[in-house]
Amino acid sequence: MLADSDEFHAFPVPLPALIAEAESVTGTVGGLMLDRVAADGSLPRGSPQDGGLDGAYPLGGFLTHHLLRGAPRKIVLVHSTVPVASGNHRAEGHRPVNRPPVVVHHF
């Protein structure tokens, strides 16, 4: 499983099912990064209090992709024999098996 320290994954199906599917086909599970921001569009400092991260950062969008031209697709689960590019954005020659992709909440 691959996740940066500012990411949380939301798996749409049970993890054992995704692992079995990936192992039988390509060895990779893909995700799509959703940048999370506060209701006023800011990125507040500090840790959220009441309401947790979802309450502190209720809005999501593709900011990294649209503003920085960053790749929104991520490899979130991969077999140890599959090489992954820097930033976990692709695994050359391995197309992720899952549809829909795993939502990668990027805080």
N, CA, C and O atoms as a DFTB+ gen file, in Angstrom:
428 C
 N C O
     1  1       0.846      -1.165       0.000
     2  2       0.000       0.000       0.000
     3  2       0.895       1.232       0.000
     4  3       1.860       1.304       0.761
     5  1       0.572       2.204      -0.857
     6  2       1.368       3.415      -0.989
     7  2       0.507       4.630      -0.647
     8  3      -0.548       4.835      -1.247
     9  1       0.955       5.430       0.314
    10  2       0.245       6.657       0.678
    11  2       1.248       7.658       1.221
    12  3       2.093       7.324       2.052
    13  1       1.145       8.892       0.742
    14  2       1.970       9.957       1.305
    15  2       1.413      10.332       2.675
    16  3       0.280       9.978       3.003
    17  1       2.192      11.036       3.464
    18  2       1.770      11.373       4.824
    19  2       0.589      12.334       4.873
    20  3      -0.040      12.467       5.923
    21  1       0.269      13.008       3.770
    22  2      -0.876      13.931       3.738
    23  2      -2.038      13.367       2.925
    24  3      -2.852      14.124       2.397
    25  1      -2.118      12.034       2.821
    26  2      -3.170      11.374       2.042
    27  2      -3.913      10.331       2.875
    28  3      -3.339       9.682       3.750
    29  1      -5.198      10.191       2.579
    30  2      -6.019       9.109       3.122
    31  2      -6.772       8.490       1.954
    32  3      -7.288       9.205       1.095
    33  1      -6.837       7.163       1.920
    34  2      -7.503       6.463       0.825
    35  2      -8.901       6.028       1.246
    36  3      -9.121       5.621       2.386
    37  1      -9.840       6.120       0.311
    38  2     -11.211       5.641       0.535
    39  2     -11.470       4.522      -0.474
    40  3     -11.766       4.781      -1.640
    41  1     -11.356       3.291      -0.016
    42  2     -11.526       2.136      -0.894
    43  2     -13.006       1.851      -1.124
    44  3     -13.760       1.729      -0.158
    45  1     -13.450       1.740      -2.405
    46  2     -14.868       1.544      -2.712
    47  2     -15.361       0.116      -2.489
    48  3     -16.567      -0.119      -2.416
    49  1     -14.447      -0.822      -2.384
    50  2     -14.784      -2.230      -2.129
    51  2     -13.823      -2.748      -1.066
    52  3     -12.802      -2.116      -0.794
    53  1     -14.137      -3.887      -0.464
    54  2     -13.228      -4.432       0.549
    55  2     -11.818      -4.653      -0.008
    56  3     -11.649      -5.107      -1.139
    57  1     -10.825      -4.328       0.796
    58  2      -9.431      -4.428       0.393
    59  2      -9.038      -5.828      -0.093
    60  3      -8.315      -5.930      -1.085
    61  1      -9.480      -6.909       0.559
    62  2      -9.117      -8.240       0.050
    63  2      -9.592      -8.481      -1.391
    64  3      -8.906      -9.155      -2.160
    65  1     -10.749      -7.939      -1.758
    66  2     -11.247      -8.093      -3.130
    67  2     -10.364      -7.350      -4.119
    68  3     -10.077      -7.865      -5.199
    69  1      -9.929      -6.147      -3.764
    70  2      -9.031      -5.380      -4.639
    71  2      -7.686      -6.077      -4.795
    72  3      -7.134      -6.135      -5.894
    73  1      -7.168      -6.598      -3.705
    74  2      -5.884      -7.298      -3.755
    75  2      -5.991      -8.513      -4.667
    76  3      -5.117      -8.734      -5.504
    77  1      -7.037      -9.293      -4.518
    78  2      -7.220     -10.490      -5.352
    79  2      -7.332     -10.119      -6.828
    80  3      -6.744     -10.782      -7.682
    81  1      -8.086      -9.061      -7.132
    82  2      -8.228      -8.635      -8.524
    83  2      -6.894      -8.167      -9.101
    84  3      -6.538      -8.525     -10.223
    85  1      -6.165      -7.373      -8.334
    86  2      -4.874      -6.867      -8.799
    87  2      -3.883      -8.008      -9.016
    88  3      -3.158      -8.014     -10.011
    89  1      -3.846      -8.961      -8.105
    90  2      -2.912     -10.080      -8.239
    91  2      -3.217     -10.933      -9.458
    92  3      -2.307     -11.502     -10.061
    93  1      -4.491     -11.030      -9.829
    94  2      -4.870     -11.875     -10.958
    95  2      -4.654     -11.196     -12.305
    96  3      -4.659     -11.867     -13.337
    97  1      -4.465      -9.876     -12.315
    98  2      -4.362      -9.180     -13.603
    99  2      -3.023      -8.445     -13.760
   100  3      -2.158      -8.917     -14.497
   101  1      -2.832      -7.309     -13.089
   102  2      -1.651      -6.473     -13.349
   103  2      -0.783      -6.194     -12.133
   104  3       0.347      -5.728     -12.280
   105  1      -1.277      -6.463     -10.964
   106  2      -0.495      -6.185      -9.766
   107  2      -0.620      -4.770      -9.251
   108  3       0.110      -4.390      -8.335
   109  1      -1.539      -3.958      -9.819
   110  2      -1.678      -2.573      -9.364
   111  2      -3.141      -2.171      -9.159
   112  3      -4.040      -2.642      -9.856
   113  1      -3.349      -1.287      -8.182
   114  2      -4.652      -0.664      -7.917
   115  2      -4.424       0.844      -7.999
   116  3      -3.475       1.372      -7.420
   117  1      -5.301       1.524      -8.721
   118  2      -5.125       2.952      -8.938
   119  2      -6.052       3.816      -8.121
   120  3      -7.102       3.374      -7.653
   121  1      -5.641       5.054      -7.962
   122  2      -6.439       6.040      -7.251
   123  2      -6.471       7.353      -8.004
   124  3      -5.718       7.554      -8.957
   125  1      -7.340       8.238      -7.575
   126  2      -7.470       9.563      -8.164
   127  2      -7.418      10.569      -7.021
   128  3      -8.240      10.523      -6.106
   129  1      -6.439      11.485      -7.078
   130  2      -6.189      12.425      -5.992
   131  2      -7.211      13.563      -5.992
   132  3      -7.432      14.220      -7.009
   133  1      -7.819      13.777      -4.846
   134  2      -8.787      14.847      -4.629
   135  2      -8.227      15.768      -3.550
   136  3      -8.163      15.396      -2.379
   137  1      -7.821      16.977      -3.954
   138  2      -7.275      17.940      -2.994
   139  2      -8.396      18.468      -2.116
   140  3      -9.453      18.844      -2.624
   141  1      -8.184      18.503      -0.814
   142  2      -9.197      18.960       0.139
   143  2      -8.791      20.307       0.723
   144  3      -7.640      20.506       1.113
   145  1      -9.760      21.242       0.778
   146  2      -9.517      22.579       1.324
   147  2     -10.658      22.973       2.255
   148  3     -11.711      22.336       2.276
   149  1     -10.431      24.037       3.025
   150  2     -11.449      24.548       3.945
   151  2     -12.593      25.190       3.160
   152  3     -12.453      25.462       1.968
   153  1     -13.715      25.428       3.821
   154  2     -14.899      25.994       3.178
   155  2     -14.626      27.355       2.549
   156  3     -15.268      27.716       1.563
   157  1     -13.690      28.113       3.098
   158  2     -13.353      29.426       2.528
   159  2     -12.237      29.325       1.483
   160  3     -11.738      30.347       1.013
   161  1     -11.846      28.105       1.118
   162  2     -10.823      27.896       0.109
   163  2      -9.406      27.907       0.633
   164  3      -8.460      27.739      -0.137
   165  1      -9.242      28.102       1.927
   166  2      -7.893      28.193       2.494
   167  2      -7.357      26.812       2.870
   168  3      -8.069      25.808       2.849
   169  1      -6.092      26.811       3.209
   170  2      -5.430      25.623       3.739
   171  2      -4.948      25.977       5.140
   172  3      -3.780      26.321       5.323
   173  1      -5.843      25.896       6.141
   174  2      -5.486      26.329       7.493
   175  2      -4.365      25.498       8.110
   176  3      -4.231      24.306       7.832
   177  1      -3.570      26.144       8.948
   178  2      -2.496      25.448       9.664
   179  2      -3.043      24.836      10.945
   180  3      -4.126      25.189      11.412
   181  1      -2.288      23.933      11.489
   182  2      -2.689      23.310      12.746
   183  2      -3.568      22.099      12.511
   184  3      -3.917      21.774      11.376
   185  1      -3.916      21.441      13.594
   186  2      -4.744      20.247      13.483
   187  2      -6.206      20.607      13.738
   188  3      -6.505      21.445      14.589
   189  1      -7.114      19.972      12.997
   190  2      -8.539      20.259      13.163
   191  2      -9.048      19.783      14.519
   192  3      -8.580      18.779      15.057
   193  1      -9.985      20.501      15.045
   194  2     -10.576      20.131      16.328
   195  2     -11.871      19.359      16.081
   196  3     -11.825      18.249      15.549
   197  1     -13.005      19.908      16.447
   198  2     -14.283      19.234      16.269
   199  2     -14.576      19.030      14.784
   200  3     -14.357      19.931      13.974
   201  1     -15.065      17.860      14.436
   202  2     -15.402      17.566      13.050
   203  2     -14.298      16.880      12.279
   204  3     -14.523      16.417      11.161
   205  1     -13.116      16.805      12.847
   206  2     -12.013      16.114      12.192
   207  2     -11.624      16.728      10.861
   208  3     -11.967      17.874      10.569
   209  1     -10.904      15.957      10.057
   210  2     -10.423      16.448       8.770
   211  2     -11.555      16.764       7.804
   212  3     -11.486      17.758       7.081
   213  1     -12.599      15.934       7.778
   214  2     -13.719      16.192       6.867
   215  2     -14.416      17.499       7.202
   216  3     -14.857      18.213       6.301
   217  1     -14.522      17.820       8.481
   218  2     -15.129      19.077       8.891
   219  2     -14.252      20.276       8.601
   220  3     -14.747      21.333       8.212
   221  1     -12.954      20.118       8.787
   222  2     -12.016      21.211       8.555
   223  2     -11.780      21.471       7.071
   224  3     -11.536      22.608       6.667
   225  1     -11.852      20.409       6.254
   226  2     -11.586      20.514       4.819
   227  2     -12.749      19.889       4.034
   228  3     -12.575      18.826       3.439
   229  1     -13.926      20.522       4.018
   230  2     -15.095      19.904       3.412
   231  2     -15.129      19.938       1.878
   232  3     -15.897      19.193       1.268
   233  1     -14.323      20.777       1.256
   234  2     -14.358      20.903      -0.204
   235  2     -13.245      20.096      -0.849
   236  3     -12.143      19.999      -0.310
   237  1     -13.539      19.521      -2.001
   238  2     -12.549      18.749      -2.731
   239  2     -12.536      19.136      -4.189
   240  3     -13.573      19.474      -4.759
   241  1     -11.366      19.088      -4.792
   242  2     -11.242      19.403      -6.214
   243  2      -9.888      18.962      -6.725
   244  3      -9.069      18.412      -5.989
   245  1      -9.674      19.216      -7.999
   246  2      -8.434      18.804      -8.647
   247  2      -7.473      19.987      -8.750
   248  3      -7.047      20.354      -9.845
   249  1      -7.136      20.578      -7.609
   250  2      -6.271      21.759      -7.592
   251  2      -4.863      21.452      -8.081
   252  3      -4.318      22.193      -8.899
   253  1      -4.273      20.379      -7.595
   254  2      -2.918      20.022      -8.006
   255  2      -2.859      19.854      -9.520
   256  3      -1.901      20.290     -10.159
   257  1      -3.868      19.230     -10.087
   258  2      -3.898      18.991     -11.530
   259  2      -4.095      20.295     -12.300
   260  3      -3.341      20.583     -13.229
   261  1      -5.099      21.083     -11.924
   262  2      -5.428      22.286     -12.689
   263  2      -4.451      23.438     -12.464
   264  3      -4.132      24.159     -13.409
   265  1      -3.978      23.622     -11.259
   266  2      -3.087      24.748     -10.974
   267  2      -1.617      24.453     -11.249
   268  3      -0.886      25.321     -11.725
   269  1      -1.183      23.226     -10.949
   270  2       0.229      22.886     -11.059
   271  2       0.542      21.905     -12.190
   272  3       1.699      21.559     -12.426
   273  1      -0.507      21.464     -12.883
   274  2      -0.358      20.452     -13.936
   275  2       0.200      19.143     -13.386
   276  3       0.857      18.383     -14.098
   277  1      -0.074      18.895     -12.106
   278  2       0.361      17.653     -11.475
   279  2      -0.535      16.502     -11.876
   280  3      -1.716      16.701     -12.163
   281  1       0.005      15.318     -11.898
   282  2      -0.750      14.120     -12.259
   283  2      -1.722      13.760     -11.140
   284  3      -1.292      13.557     -10.004
   285  1      -3.035      13.674     -11.433
   286  2      -4.003      13.337     -10.397
   287  2      -4.108      11.838     -10.118
   288  3      -4.610      11.435      -9.069
   289  1      -3.639      11.020     -11.047
   290  2      -3.732       9.573     -10.856
   291  2      -2.586       9.093      -9.973
   292  3      -1.458       9.579     -10.064
   293  1      -2.906       8.126      -9.117
   294  2      -1.915       7.569      -8.200
   295  2      -1.999       6.047      -8.233
   296  3      -3.051       5.479      -8.529
   297  1      -0.900       5.406      -7.930
   298  2      -0.890       3.969      -7.666
   299  2      -0.977       3.847      -6.149
   300  3      -0.101       4.335      -5.434
   301  1      -2.032       3.196      -5.655
   302  2      -2.243       3.132      -4.209
   303  2      -1.945       1.759      -3.613
   304  3      -1.735       1.622      -2.408
   305  1      -1.931       0.758      -4.468
   306  2      -1.663      -0.603      -4.006
   307  2      -0.924      -1.307      -5.138
   308  3      -1.380      -1.292      -6.282
   309  1       0.219      -1.925      -4.825
   310  2       1.032      -2.526      -5.875
   311  2       1.781      -3.739      -5.319
   312  3       2.177      -3.771      -4.154
   313  1       1.958      -4.718      -6.176
   314  2       2.751      -5.885      -5.792
   315  2       4.206      -5.449      -5.663
   316  3       4.657      -4.566      -6.394
   317  1       4.931      -6.053      -4.753
   318  2       6.315      -5.643      -4.466
   319  2       7.259      -5.833      -5.657
   320  3       8.345      -5.253      -5.670
   321  1       6.875      -6.624      -6.645
   322  2       7.730      -6.845      -7.815
   323  2       7.509      -5.808      -8.917
   324  3       8.227      -5.811      -9.918
   325  1       6.528      -4.922      -8.747
   326  2       6.204      -3.929      -9.771
   327  2       6.886      -2.604      -9.431
   328  3       6.624      -2.033      -8.372
   329  1       7.756      -2.106     -10.312
   330  2       8.393      -0.808     -10.049
   331  2       7.407       0.335     -10.244
   332  3       6.603       0.329     -11.177
   333  1       7.482       1.320      -9.347
   334  2       6.577       2.472      -9.377
   335  2       7.411       3.737      -9.553
   336  3       8.463       3.894      -8.935
   337  1       6.917       4.647     -10.418
   338  2       7.619       5.902     -10.679
   339  2       7.573       6.816      -9.458
   340  3       6.757       6.630      -8.556
   341  1       8.452       7.796      -9.448
   342  2       8.524       8.779      -8.371
   343  2       7.155       9.419      -8.134
   344  3       6.463       9.789      -9.082
   345  1       6.776       9.545      -6.877
   346  2       5.486      10.132      -6.524
   347  2       4.324       9.153      -6.589
   348  3       3.187       9.519      -6.292
   349  1       4.600       7.916      -6.973
   350  2       3.579       6.863      -7.056
   351  2       2.482       7.190      -8.063
   352  3       1.332       6.798      -7.865
   353  1       2.815       7.901      -9.139
   354  2       1.797       8.296     -10.107
   355  2       1.608       7.285     -11.229
   356  3       0.582       7.326     -11.909
   357  1       2.546       6.391     -11.447
   358  2       2.362       5.363     -12.466
   359  2       3.329       4.202     -12.240
   360  3       4.358       4.323     -11.575
   361  1       2.941       3.078     -12.827
   362  2       3.775       1.880     -12.847
   363  2       3.865       1.471     -14.312
   364  3       2.928       0.894     -14.865
   365  1       4.982       1.772     -14.925
   366  2       5.164       1.557     -16.363
   367  2       4.761       0.147     -16.783
   368  3       5.240      -0.836     -16.219
   369  1       3.867       0.055     -17.788
   370  2       3.424      -1.232     -18.307
   371  2       2.364      -1.935     -17.484
   372  3       1.978      -3.057     -17.811
   373  1       1.879      -1.297     -16.412
   374  2       0.883      -1.905     -15.537
   375  2      -0.310      -0.959     -15.397
   376  3      -0.206       0.093     -14.768
   377  1      -1.417      -1.335     -15.978
   378  2      -2.626      -0.525     -15.880
   379  2      -3.428      -0.986     -14.660
   380  3      -3.703      -2.177     -14.517
   381  1      -3.806      -0.049     -13.778
   382  2      -4.595      -0.446     -12.603
   383  2      -5.895      -1.159     -13.013
   384  3      -6.515      -0.819     -14.020
   385  1      -6.280      -2.134     -12.220
   386  2      -7.431      -2.972     -12.563
   387  2      -8.768      -2.410     -12.100
   388  3      -9.810      -2.791     -12.632
   389  1      -8.759      -1.534     -11.141
   390  2     -10.008      -1.180     -10.470
   391  2     -10.766      -0.036     -11.140
   392  3     -10.181       0.948     -11.594
   393  1     -12.074      -0.201     -11.182
   394  2     -13.018       0.844     -11.591
   395  2     -14.177       0.764     -10.634
   396  3     -14.800      -0.296     -10.572
   397  1     -14.515       1.765      -9.899
   398  2     -13.930       3.103      -9.926
   399  2     -12.585       3.131      -9.225
   400  3     -12.241       2.208      -8.487
   401  1     -11.811       4.213      -9.462
   402  2     -10.529       4.330      -8.764
   403  2     -10.735       4.624      -7.279
   404  3     -11.788       5.111      -6.868
   405  1      -9.735       4.329      -6.506
   406  2      -9.731       4.655      -5.074
   407  2      -9.617       6.180      -4.958
   408  3      -8.788       6.788      -5.634
   409  1     -10.438       6.795      -4.112
   410  2     -10.322       8.230      -3.894
   411  2      -9.174       8.466      -2.917
   412  3      -9.142       7.903      -1.822
   413  1      -8.236       9.308      -3.337
   414  2      -7.085       9.664      -2.511
   415  2      -7.330      11.081      -2.005
   416  3      -7.121      12.051      -2.733
   417  1      -7.776      11.198      -0.749
   418  2      -8.027      12.505      -0.150
   419  2      -6.690      13.116       0.211
   420  3      -5.967      12.586       1.055
   421  1      -6.356      14.233      -0.425
   422  2      -5.045      14.881      -0.275
   423  2      -5.227      16.142       0.552
   424  3      -5.846      17.100       0.090
   425  1      -4.693      16.156       1.775
   426  2      -4.874      17.280       2.696
   427  2      -3.652      18.168       2.714
   428  3      -3.625      19.166       3.434
